[in-house]
Amino acid sequence: MEKYIYNEKNGLWYELQGDYYIPCLELPVEKEERYIGVWGQRHLRYIRQHKKVFYTNLVTSGKLQSHLADIEEQAQELFD
């Protein structure tokens, strides 16, 4: 069996893992690194524990870091 195969119907490459072909997928990379302080970290812990679907959507869309940085900025503005 071939290690990699290409499916023309969906345009994906598949890799042989044991007896199964698993799609070769990559998560999108965030464009910029922004500071995430204590409030961003607390929000991350909250959405990980209580908003699991929302957290998963942010991770898979590559928007988690920017969301947490926005929360951090909003919290800092409230304390200033």
PDB file of N, CA, C and O in Angstrom:
ATOM      1  N   MET A   1       0.847  -1.188   0.000  1.00  0.00           N
ATOM      2  CA  MET A   1       0.000   0.000   0.000  1.00  0.00           C
ATOM      3  C   MET A   1       0.890   1.248   0.000  1.00  0.00           C
ATOM      4  O   MET A   1       1.960   1.270   0.607  1.00  0.00           O
ATOM      5  N   GLU A   2       0.421   2.267  -0.688  1.00  0.00           N
ATOM      6  CA  GLU A   2       1.184   3.508  -0.770  1.00  0.00           C
ATOM      7  C   GLU A   2       1.097   4.271   0.544  1.00  0.00           C
ATOM      8  O   GLU A   2       0.079   4.218   1.234  1.00  0.00           O
ATOM      9  N   LYS A   3       2.165   4.979   0.886  1.00  0.00           N
ATOM     10  CA  LYS A   3       2.202   5.775   2.123  1.00  0.00           C
ATOM     11  C   LYS A   3       1.269   6.985   2.012  1.00  0.00           C
ATOM     12  O   LYS A   3       0.575   7.312   2.975  1.00  0.00           O
ATOM     13  N   TYR A   4       1.241   7.656   0.853  1.00  0.00           N
ATOM     14  CA  TYR A   4       0.379   8.814   0.626  1.00  0.00           C
ATOM     15  C   TYR A   4      -0.452   8.594  -0.627  1.00  0.00           C
ATOM     16  O   TYR A   4       0.031   8.057  -1.624  1.00  0.00           O
ATOM     17  N   ILE A   5      -1.720   9.019  -0.561  1.00  0.00           N
ATOM     18  CA  ILE A   5      -2.573   9.006  -1.749  1.00  0.00           C
ATOM     19  C   ILE A   5      -3.294  10.351  -1.841  1.00  0.00           C
ATOM     20  O   ILE A   5      -3.484  11.044  -0.842  1.00  0.00           O
ATOM     21  N   TYR A   6      -3.687  10.699  -3.061  1.00  0.00           N
ATOM     22  CA  TYR A   6      -4.395  11.960  -3.305  1.00  0.00           C
ATOM     23  C   TYR A   6      -5.802  11.645  -3.785  1.00  0.00           C
ATOM     24  O   TYR A   6      -5.980  10.847  -4.705  1.00  0.00           O
ATOM     25  N   ASN A   7      -6.810  12.269  -3.167  1.00  0.00           N
ATOM     26  CA  ASN A   7      -8.201  12.089  -3.561  1.00  0.00           C
ATOM     27  C   ASN A   7      -8.608  13.280  -4.419  1.00  0.00           C
ATOM     28  O   ASN A   7      -8.672  14.408  -3.929  1.00  0.00           O
ATOM     29  N   GLU A   8      -8.883  13.036  -5.690  1.00  0.00           N
ATOM     30  CA  GLU A   8      -9.233  14.121  -6.606  1.00  0.00           C
ATOM     31  C   GLU A   8     -10.618  14.696  -6.327  1.00  0.00           C
ATOM     32  O   GLU A   8     -10.880  15.846  -6.681  1.00  0.00           O
ATOM     33  N   LYS A   9     -11.506  13.935  -5.707  1.00  0.00           N
ATOM     34  CA  LYS A   9     -12.865  14.421  -5.422  1.00  0.00           C
ATOM     35  C   LYS A   9     -12.865  15.570  -4.420  1.00  0.00           C
ATOM     36  O   LYS A   9     -13.582  16.555  -4.600  1.00  0.00           O
ATOM     37  N   ASN A  10     -12.068  15.447  -3.369  1.00  0.00           N
ATOM     38  CA  ASN A  10     -12.061  16.492  -2.337  1.00  0.00           C
ATOM     39  C   ASN A  10     -10.751  17.274  -2.292  1.00  0.00           C
ATOM     40  O   ASN A  10     -10.647  18.241  -1.538  1.00  0.00           O
ATOM     41  N   GLY A  11      -9.757  16.884  -3.072  1.00  0.00           N
ATOM     42  CA  GLY A  11      -8.501  17.623  -3.141  1.00  0.00           C
ATOM     43  C   GLY A  11      -7.601  17.459  -1.931  1.00  0.00           C
ATOM     44  O   GLY A  11      -6.763  18.322  -1.673  1.00  0.00           O
ATOM     45  N   LEU A  12      -7.753  16.370  -1.180  1.00  0.00           N
ATOM     46  CA  LEU A  12      -6.949  16.150   0.021  1.00  0.00           C
ATOM     47  C   LEU A  12      -5.952  15.016  -0.180  1.00  0.00           C
ATOM     48  O   LEU A  12      -6.195  14.068  -0.927  1.00  0.00           O
ATOM     49  N   TRP A  13      -4.818  15.144   0.514  1.00  0.00           N
ATOM     50  CA  TRP A  13      -3.843  14.067   0.598  1.00  0.00           C
ATOM     51  C   TRP A  13      -4.151  13.239   1.838  1.00  0.00           C
ATOM     52  O   TRP A  13      -4.602  13.770   2.853  1.00  0.00           O
ATOM     53  N   TYR A  14      -3.905  11.939   1.748  1.00  0.00           N
ATOM     54  CA  TYR A  14      -4.118  11.030   2.871  1.00  0.00           C
ATOM     55  C   TYR A  14      -2.832  10.268   3.144  1.00  0.00           C
ATOM     56  O   TYR A  14      -2.101   9.904   2.222  1.00  0.00           O
ATOM     57  N   GLU A  15      -2.565  10.029   4.434  1.00  0.00           N
ATOM     58  CA  GLU A  15      -1.364   9.312   4.854  1.00  0.00           C
ATOM     59  C   GLU A  15      -1.779   7.995   5.494  1.00  0.00           C
ATOM     60  O   GLU A  15      -2.734   7.948   6.268  1.00  0.00           O
ATOM     61  N   LEU A  16      -1.067   6.937   5.172  1.00  0.00           N
ATOM     62  CA  LEU A  16      -1.347   5.618   5.726  1.00  0.00           C
ATOM     63  C   LEU A  16      -0.856   5.549   7.165  1.00  0.00           C
ATOM     64  O   LEU A  16       0.329   5.750   7.432  1.00  0.00           O
ATOM     65  N   GLN A  17      -1.765   5.265   8.089  1.00  0.00           N
ATOM     66  CA  GLN A  17      -1.451   5.093   9.512  1.00  0.00           C
ATOM     67  C   GLN A  17      -1.985   3.718   9.917  1.00  0.00           C
ATOM     68  O   GLN A  17      -3.184   3.563  10.150  1.00  0.00           O
ATOM     69  N   GLY A  18      -1.118   2.738  10.002  1.00  0.00           N
ATOM     70  CA  GLY A  18      -1.571   1.377  10.290  1.00  0.00           C
ATOM     71  C   GLY A  18      -2.315   0.837   9.080  1.00  0.00           C
ATOM     72  O   GLY A  18      -1.742   0.704   7.998  1.00  0.00           O
ATOM     73  N   ASP A  19      -3.604   0.524   9.265  1.00  0.00           N
ATOM     74  CA  ASP A  19      -4.432   0.014   8.173  1.00  0.00           C
ATOM     75  C   ASP A  19      -5.356   1.071   7.588  1.00  0.00           C
ATOM     76  O   ASP A  19      -6.152   0.762   6.701  1.00  0.00           O
ATOM     77  N   TYR A  20      -5.271   2.306   8.062  1.00  0.00           N
ATOM     78  CA  TYR A  20      -6.209   3.355   7.660  1.00  0.00           C
ATOM     79  C   TYR A  20      -5.488   4.538   7.032  1.00  0.00           C
ATOM     80  O   TYR A  20      -4.345   4.841   7.374  1.00  0.00           O
ATOM     81  N   TYR A  21      -6.168   5.195   6.117  1.00  0.00           N
ATOM     82  CA  TYR A  21      -5.672   6.445   5.551  1.00  0.00           C
ATOM     83  C   TYR A  21      -6.300   7.608   6.307  1.00  0.00           C
ATOM     84  O   TYR A  21      -7.523   7.721   6.385  1.00  0.00           O
ATOM     85  N   ILE A  22      -5.462   8.464   6.859  1.00  0.00           N
ATOM     86  CA  ILE A  22      -5.882   9.627   7.638  1.00  0.00           C
ATOM     87  C   ILE A  22      -5.598  10.880   6.808  1.00  0.00           C
ATOM     88  O   ILE A  22      -4.518  10.991   6.228  1.00  0.00           O
ATOM     89  N   PRO A  23      -6.555  11.838   6.735  1.00  0.00           N
ATOM     90  CA  PRO A  23      -6.295  13.052   5.945  1.00  0.00           C
ATOM     91  C   PRO A  23      -5.152  13.873   6.535  1.00  0.00           C
ATOM     92  O   PRO A  23      -5.021  13.980   7.755  1.00  0.00           O
ATOM     93  N   CYS A  24      -4.338  14.442   5.679  1.00  0.00           N
ATOM     94  CA  CYS A  24      -3.231  15.318   6.083  1.00  0.00           C
ATOM     95  C   CYS A  24      -3.788  16.738   6.193  1.00  0.00           C
ATOM     96  O   CYS A  24      -3.937  17.432   5.188  1.00  0.00           O
ATOM     97  N   LEU A  25      -4.088  17.153   7.398  1.00  0.00           N
ATOM     98  CA  LEU A  25      -4.681  18.467   7.631  1.00  0.00           C
ATOM     99  C   LEU A  25      -3.734  19.324   8.448  1.00  0.00           C
ATOM    100  O   LEU A  25      -2.943  18.809   9.239  1.00  0.00           O
ATOM    101  N   GLU A  26      -3.818  20.643   8.255  1.00  0.00           N
ATOM    102  CA  GLU A  26      -3.028  21.593   9.030  1.00  0.00           C
ATOM    103  C   GLU A  26      -3.954  22.668   9.568  1.00  0.00           C
ATOM    104  O   GLU A  26      -4.881  23.100   8.882  1.00  0.00           O
ATOM    105  N   LEU A  27      -3.703  23.097  10.792  1.00  0.00           N
ATOM    106  CA  LEU A  27      -4.456  24.207  11.358  1.00  0.00           C
ATOM    107  C   LEU A  27      -3.917  25.512  10.793  1.00  0.00           C
ATOM    108  O   LEU A  27      -2.721  25.629  10.527  1.00  0.00           O
ATOM    109  N   PRO A  28      -4.799  26.499  10.607  1.00  0.00           N
ATOM    110  CA  PRO A  28      -4.316  27.787  10.108  1.00  0.00           C
ATOM    111  C   PRO A  28      -3.402  28.462  11.122  1.00  0.00           C
ATOM    112  O   PRO A  28      -3.593  28.330  12.331  1.00  0.00           O
ATOM    113  N   VAL A  29      -2.420  29.177  10.625  1.00  0.00           N
ATOM    114  CA  VAL A  29      -1.462  29.873  11.478  1.00  0.00           C
ATOM    115  C   VAL A  29      -1.939  31.298  11.695  1.00  0.00           C
ATOM    116  O   VAL A  29      -2.362  31.970  10.754  1.00  0.00           O
ATOM    117  N   GLU A  30      -1.870  31.757  12.945  1.00  0.00           N
ATOM    118  CA  GLU A  30      -2.264  33.138  13.231  1.00  0.00           C
ATOM    119  C   GLU A  30      -1.233  34.089  12.659  1.00  0.00           C
ATOM    120  O   GLU A  30      -0.041  33.784  12.629  1.00  0.00           O
ATOM    121  N   LYS A  31      -1.691  35.231  12.210  1.00  0.00           N
ATOM    122  CA  LYS A  31      -0.833  36.180  11.513  1.00  0.00           C
ATOM    123  C   LYS A  31       0.122  36.913  12.437  1.00  0.00           C
ATOM    124  O   LYS A  31       1.250  37.207  12.041  1.00  0.00           O
ATOM    125  N   GLU A  32      -0.291  37.209  13.637  1.00  0.00           N
ATOM    126  CA  GLU A  32       0.528  38.044  14.503  1.00  0.00           C
ATOM    127  C   GLU A  32       0.531  37.511  15.927  1.00  0.00           C
ATOM    128  O   GLU A  32      -0.427  36.881  16.374  1.00  0.00           O
ATOM    129  N   GLU A  33       1.604  37.770  16.618  1.00  0.00           N
ATOM    130  CA  GLU A  33       1.714  37.442  18.037  1.00  0.00           C
ATOM    131  C   GLU A  33       1.342  38.678  18.837  1.00  0.00           C
ATOM    132  O   GLU A  33       1.933  39.741  18.649  1.00  0.00           O
ATOM    133  N   ARG A  34       0.381  38.549  19.716  1.00  0.00           N
ATOM    134  CA  ARG A  34      -0.027  39.661  20.564  1.00  0.00           C
ATOM    135  C   ARG A  34       0.078  39.223  22.017  1.00  0.00           C
ATOM    136  O   ARG A  34      -0.004  38.036  22.332  1.00  0.00           O
ATOM    137  N   TYR A  35       0.261  40.197  22.889  1.00  0.00           N
ATOM    138  CA  TYR A  35       0.446  39.924  24.311  1.00  0.00           C
ATOM    139  C   TYR A  35      -0.851  39.407  24.935  1.00  0.00           C
ATOM    140  O   TYR A  35      -1.924  39.968  24.714  1.00  0.00           O
ATOM    141  N   ILE A  36      -0.738  38.346  25.704  1.00  0.00           N
ATOM    142  CA  ILE A  36      -1.866  37.804  26.462  1.00  0.00           C
ATOM    143  C   ILE A  36      -1.435  37.750  27.916  1.00  0.00           C
ATOM    144  O   ILE A  36      -0.567  36.962  28.293  1.00  0.00           O
ATOM    145  N   GLY A  37      -2.051  38.593  28.722  1.00  0.00           N
ATOM    146  CA  GLY A  37      -1.709  38.687  30.133  1.00  0.00           C
ATOM    147  C   GLY A  37      -2.610  37.824  30.995  1.00  0.00           C
ATOM    148  O   GLY A  37      -3.172  36.827  30.541  1.00  0.00           O
ATOM    149  N   VAL A  38      -2.732  38.226  32.237  1.00  0.00           N
ATOM    150  CA  VAL A  38      -3.472  37.439  33.218  1.00  0.00           C
ATOM    151  C   VAL A  38      -4.953  37.325  32.851  1.00  0.00           C
ATOM    152  O   VAL A  38      -5.550  36.267  33.047  1.00  0.00           O
ATOM    153  N   TRP A  39      -5.553  38.390  32.324  1.00  0.00           N
ATOM    154  CA  TRP A  39      -6.984  38.340  32.003  1.00  0.00           C
ATOM    155  C   TRP A  39      -7.246  37.464  30.789  1.00  0.00           C
ATOM    156  O   TRP A  39      -8.259  36.767  30.725  1.00  0.00           O
ATOM    157  N   GLY A  40      -6.344  37.499  29.839  1.00  0.00           N
ATOM    158  CA  GLY A  40      -6.469  36.611  28.690  1.00  0.00           C
ATOM    159  C   GLY A  40      -6.312  35.155  29.094  1.00  0.00           C
ATOM    160  O   GLY A  40      -7.018  34.284  28.586  1.00  0.00           O
ATOM    161  N   GLN A  41      -5.378  34.890  30.015  1.00  0.00           N
ATOM    162  CA  GLN A  41      -5.174  33.525  30.497  1.00  0.00           C
ATOM    163  C   GLN A  41      -6.378  33.020  31.284  1.00  0.00           C
ATOM    164  O   GLN A  41      -6.761  31.857  31.163  1.00  0.00           O
ATOM    165  N   ARG A  42      -6.969  33.890  32.082  1.00  0.00           N
ATOM    166  CA  ARG A  42      -8.167  33.495  32.838  1.00  0.00           C
ATOM    167  C   ARG A  42      -9.336  33.208  31.902  1.00  0.00           C
ATOM    168  O   ARG A  42     -10.095  32.262  32.111  1.00  0.00           O
ATOM    169  N   HIS A  43      -9.470  34.038  30.866  1.00  0.00           N
ATOM    170  CA  HIS A  43     -10.543  33.813  29.900  1.00  0.00           C
ATOM    171  C   HIS A  43     -10.311  32.503  29.148  1.00  0.00           C
ATOM    172  O   HIS A  43     -11.257  31.762  28.879  1.00  0.00           O
ATOM    173  N   LEU A  44      -9.061  32.222  28.812  1.00  0.00           N
ATOM    174  CA  LEU A  44      -8.730  30.960  28.153  1.00  0.00           C
ATOM    175  C   LEU A  44      -9.138  29.780  29.021  1.00  0.00           C
ATOM    176  O   LEU A  44      -9.744  28.828  28.530  1.00  0.00           O
ATOM    177  N   ARG A  45      -8.812  29.834  30.298  1.00  0.00           N
ATOM    178  CA  ARG A  45      -9.181  28.754  31.215  1.00  0.00           C
ATOM    179  C   ARG A  45     -10.702  28.601  31.286  1.00  0.00           C
ATOM    180  O   ARG A  45     -11.219  27.484  31.312  1.00  0.00           O
ATOM    181  N   TYR A  46     -11.418  29.740  31.317  1.00  0.00           N
ATOM    182  CA  TYR A  46     -12.883  29.705  31.386  1.00  0.00           C
ATOM    183  C   TYR A  46     -13.481  29.066  30.132  1.00  0.00           C
ATOM    184  O   TYR A  46     -14.323  28.174  30.239  1.00  0.00           O
ATOM    185  N   ILE A  47     -13.058  29.512  28.944  1.00  0.00           N
ATOM    186  CA  ILE A  47     -13.681  28.956  27.734  1.00  0.00           C
ATOM    187  C   ILE A  47     -13.268  27.503  27.514  1.00  0.00           C
ATOM    188  O   ILE A  47     -14.033  26.732  26.934  1.00  0.00           O
ATOM    189  N   ARG A  48     -12.080  27.115  27.965  1.00  0.00           N
ATOM    190  CA  ARG A  48     -11.676  25.712  27.869  1.00  0.00           C
ATOM    191  C   ARG A  48     -12.576  24.816  28.713  1.00  0.00           C
ATOM    192  O   ARG A  48     -12.927  23.710  28.302  1.00  0.00           O
ATOM    193  N   GLN A  49     -12.949  25.303  29.899  1.00  0.00           N
ATOM    194  CA  GLN A  49     -13.736  24.487  30.817  1.00  0.00           C
ATOM    195  C   GLN A  49     -15.235  24.566  30.556  1.00  0.00           C
ATOM    196  O   GLN A  49     -15.938  23.564  30.690  1.00  0.00           O
ATOM    197  N   HIS A  50     -15.739  25.755  30.183  1.00  0.00           N
ATOM    198  CA  HIS A  50     -17.186  25.957  30.142  1.00  0.00           C
ATOM    199  C   HIS A  50     -17.763  26.199  28.755  1.00  0.00           C
ATOM    200  O   HIS A  50     -18.970  26.046  28.568  1.00  0.00           O
ATOM    201  N   LYS A  51     -16.950  26.569  27.785  1.00  0.00           N
ATOM    202  CA  LYS A  51     -17.422  26.856  26.420  1.00  0.00           C
ATOM    203  C   LYS A  51     -16.587  26.047  25.431  1.00  0.00           C
ATOM    204  O   LYS A  51     -15.887  26.614  24.592  1.00  0.00           O
ATOM    205  N   LYS A  52     -16.663  24.739  25.532  1.00  0.00           N
ATOM    206  CA  LYS A  52     -15.767  23.862  24.781  1.00  0.00           C
ATOM    207  C   LYS A  52     -15.940  23.975  23.269  1.00  0.00           C
ATOM    208  O   LYS A  52     -14.957  23.929  22.529  1.00  0.00           O
ATOM    209  N   VAL A  53     -17.172  24.120  22.805  1.00  0.00           N
ATOM    210  CA  VAL A  53     -17.404  24.245  21.364  1.00  0.00           C
ATOM    211  C   VAL A  53     -16.825  25.560  20.848  1.00  0.00           C
ATOM    212  O   VAL A  53     -16.181  25.591  19.799  1.00  0.00           O
ATOM    213  N   PHE A  54     -17.055  26.644  21.588  1.00  0.00           N
ATOM    214  CA  PHE A  54     -16.509  27.948  21.221  1.00  0.00           C
ATOM    215  C   PHE A  54     -14.984  27.903  21.185  1.00  0.00           C
ATOM    216  O   PHE A  54     -14.366  28.428  20.259  1.00  0.00           O
ATOM    217  N   TYR A  55     -14.382  27.277  22.188  1.00  0.00           N
ATOM    218  CA  TYR A  55     -12.925  27.129  22.249  1.00  0.00           C
ATOM    219  C   TYR A  55     -12.407  26.349  21.036  1.00  0.00           C
ATOM    220  O   TYR A  55     -11.433  26.756  20.403  1.00  0.00           O
ATOM    221  N   THR A  56     -13.054  25.242  20.721  1.00  0.00           N
ATOM    222  CA  THR A  56     -12.636  24.422  19.584  1.00  0.00           C
ATOM    223  C   THR A  56     -12.748  25.195  18.276  1.00  0.00           C
ATOM    224  O   THR A  56     -11.874  25.096  17.416  1.00  0.00           O
ATOM    225  N   ASN A  57     -13.823  25.965  18.127  1.00  0.00           N
ATOM    226  CA  ASN A  57     -13.988  26.774  16.917  1.00  0.00           C
ATOM    227  C   ASN A  57     -12.879  27.812  16.785  1.00  0.00           C
ATOM    228  O   ASN A  57     -12.363  28.031  15.690  1.00  0.00           O
ATOM    229  N   LEU A  58     -12.510  28.449  17.891  1.00  0.00           N
ATOM    230  CA  LEU A  58     -11.429  29.437  17.853  1.00  0.00           C
ATOM    231  C   LEU A  58     -10.097  28.784  17.490  1.00  0.00           C
ATOM    232  O   LEU A  58      -9.329  29.332  16.700  1.00  0.00           O
ATOM    233  N   VAL A  59      -9.826  27.626  18.060  1.00  0.00           N
ATOM    234  CA  VAL A  59      -8.560  26.932  17.787  1.00  0.00           C
ATOM    235  C   VAL A  59      -8.488  26.507  16.325  1.00  0.00           C
ATOM    236  O   VAL A  59      -7.479  26.743  15.661  1.00  0.00           O
ATOM    237  N   THR A  60      -9.547  25.883  15.820  1.00  0.00           N
ATOM    238  CA  THR A  60      -9.507  25.363  14.453  1.00  0.00           C
ATOM    239  C   THR A  60      -9.561  26.458  13.401  1.00  0.00           C
ATOM    240  O   THR A  60      -9.127  26.244  12.269  1.00  0.00           O
ATOM    241  N   SER A  61     -10.082  27.621  13.748  1.00  0.00           N
ATOM    242  CA  SER A  61     -10.114  28.724  12.780  1.00  0.00           C
ATOM    243  C   SER A  61      -8.863  29.590  12.869  1.00  0.00           C
ATOM    244  O   SER A  61      -8.650  30.457  12.020  1.00  0.00           O
ATOM    245  N   GLY A  62      -8.029  29.366  13.889  1.00  0.00           N
ATOM    246  CA  GLY A  62      -6.801  30.136  14.040  1.00  0.00           C
ATOM    247  C   GLY A  62      -7.017  31.510  14.635  1.00  0.00           C
ATOM    248  O   GLY A  62      -6.204  32.408  14.418  1.00  0.00           O
ATOM    249  N   LYS A  63      -8.102  31.696  15.385  1.00  0.00           N
ATOM    250  CA  LYS A  63      -8.435  33.009  15.937  1.00  0.00           C
ATOM    251  C   LYS A  63      -8.320  33.079  17.460  1.00  0.00           C
ATOM    252  O   LYS A  63      -8.692  34.090  18.055  1.00  0.00           O
ATOM    253  N   LEU A  64      -7.819  32.036  18.093  1.00  0.00           N
ATOM    254  CA  LEU A  64      -7.763  32.001  19.552  1.00  0.00           C
ATOM    255  C   LEU A  64      -6.864  33.099  20.112  1.00  0.00           C
ATOM    256  O   LEU A  64      -7.275  33.823  21.018  1.00  0.00           O
ATOM    257  N   GLN A  65      -5.645  33.236  19.590  1.00  0.00           N
ATOM    258  CA  GLN A  65      -4.707  34.229  20.116  1.00  0.00           C
ATOM    259  C   GLN A  65      -5.256  35.644  19.992  1.00  0.00           C
ATOM    260  O   GLN A  65      -5.152  36.428  20.935  1.00  0.00           O
ATOM    261  N   SER A  66      -5.835  35.980  18.851  1.00  0.00           N
ATOM    262  CA  SER A  66      -6.350  37.340  18.673  1.00  0.00           C
ATOM    263  C   SER A  66      -7.553  37.586  19.577  1.00  0.00           C
ATOM    264  O   SER A  66      -7.726  38.695  20.082  1.00  0.00           O
ATOM    265  N   HIS A  67      -8.386  36.571  19.787  1.00  0.00           N
ATOM    266  CA  HIS A  67      -9.531  36.716  20.686  1.00  0.00           C
ATOM    267  C   HIS A  67      -9.057  36.981  22.116  1.00  0.00           C
ATOM    268  O   HIS A  67      -9.569  37.874  22.791  1.00  0.00           O
ATOM    269  N   LEU A  68      -8.080  36.204  22.567  1.00  0.00           N
ATOM    270  CA  LEU A  68      -7.562  36.382  23.924  1.00  0.00           C
ATOM    271  C   LEU A  68      -6.867  37.730  24.083  1.00  0.00           C
ATOM    272  O   LEU A  68      -6.974  38.358  25.136  1.00  0.00           O
ATOM    273  N   ALA A  69      -6.162  38.179  23.062  1.00  0.00           N
ATOM    274  CA  ALA A  69      -5.506  39.485  23.118  1.00  0.00           C
ATOM    275  C   ALA A  69      -6.544  40.603  23.175  1.00  0.00           C
ATOM    276  O   ALA A  69      -6.339  41.597  23.870  1.00  0.00           O
ATOM    277  N   ASP A  70      -7.652  40.455  22.455  1.00  0.00           N
ATOM    278  CA  ASP A  70      -8.734  41.448  22.520  1.00  0.00           C
ATOM    279  C   ASP A  70      -9.334  41.508  23.919  1.00  0.00           C
ATOM    280  O   ASP A  70      -9.603  42.593  24.434  1.00  0.00           O
ATOM    281  N   ILE A  71      -9.545  40.352  24.534  1.00  0.00           N
ATOM    282  CA  ILE A  71     -10.072  40.300  25.900  1.00  0.00           C
ATOM    283  C   ILE A  71      -9.097  40.982  26.853  1.00  0.00           C
ATOM    284  O   ILE A  71      -9.516  41.731  27.735  1.00  0.00           O
ATOM    285  N   GLU A  72      -7.809  40.731  26.685  1.00  0.00           N
ATOM    286  CA  GLU A  72      -6.785  41.349  27.529  1.00  0.00           C
ATOM    287  C   GLU A  72      -6.821  42.870  27.393  1.00  0.00           C
ATOM    288  O   GLU A  72      -6.755  43.582  28.395  1.00  0.00           O
ATOM    289  N   GLU A  73      -6.925  43.371  26.163  1.00  0.00           N
ATOM    290  CA  GLU A  73      -6.973  44.821  25.941  1.00  0.00           C
ATOM    291  C   GLU A  73      -8.215  45.441  26.576  1.00  0.00           C
ATOM    292  O   GLU A  73      -8.136  46.505  27.189  1.00  0.00           O
ATOM    293  N   GLN A  74      -9.360  44.774  26.430  1.00  0.00           N
ATOM    294  CA  GLN A  74     -10.600  45.288  27.020  1.00  0.00           C
ATOM    295  C   GLN A  74     -10.496  45.340  28.539  1.00  0.00           C
ATOM    296  O   GLN A  74     -10.930  46.309  29.162  1.00  0.00           O
ATOM    297  N   ALA A  75      -9.926  44.309  29.128  1.00  0.00           N
ATOM    298  CA  ALA A  75      -9.779  44.279  30.586  1.00  0.00           C
ATOM    299  C   ALA A  75      -8.824  45.374  31.054  1.00  0.00           C
ATOM    300  O   ALA A  75      -9.076  46.016  32.073  1.00  0.00           O
ATOM    301  N   GLN A  76      -7.742  45.593  30.330  1.00  0.00           N
ATOM    302  CA  GLN A  76      -6.794  46.643  30.704  1.00  0.00           C
ATOM    303  C   GLN A  76      -7.440  48.027  30.615  1.00  0.00           C
ATOM    304  O   GLN A  76      -7.170  48.889  31.451  1.00  0.00           O
ATOM    305  N   GLU A  77      -8.285  48.244  29.614  1.00  0.00           N
ATOM    306  CA  GLU A  77      -8.987  49.524  29.480  1.00  0.00           C
ATOM    307  C   GLU A  77      -9.925  49.762  30.657  1.00  0.00           C
ATOM    308  O   GLU A  77     -10.069  50.896  31.114  1.00  0.00           O
ATOM    309  N   LEU A  78     -10.561  48.707  31.150  1.00  0.00           N
ATOM    310  CA  LEU A  78     -11.460  48.848  32.300  1.00  0.00           C
ATOM    311  C   LEU A  78     -10.695  49.222  33.565  1.00  0.00           C
ATOM    312  O   LEU A  78     -11.221  49.940  34.415  1.00  0.00           O
ATOM    313  N   PHE A  79      -9.461  48.742  33.698  1.00  0.00           N
ATOM    314  CA  PHE A  79      -8.675  49.024  34.895  1.00  0.00           C
ATOM    315  C   PHE A  79      -7.922  50.343  34.823  1.00  0.00           C
ATOM    316  O   PHE A  79      -7.442  50.830  35.847  1.00  0.00           O
ATOM    317  N   ASP A  80      -7.808  50.927  33.647  1.00  0.00           N
ATOM    318  CA  ASP A  80      -7.106  52.215  33.509  1.00  0.00           C
ATOM    319  C   ASP A  80      -7.982  53.385  33.885  1.00  0.00           C
ATOM    320  O   ASP A  80      -7.539  54.532  33.822  1.00  0.00           O
TER     321      ASP A  80
END
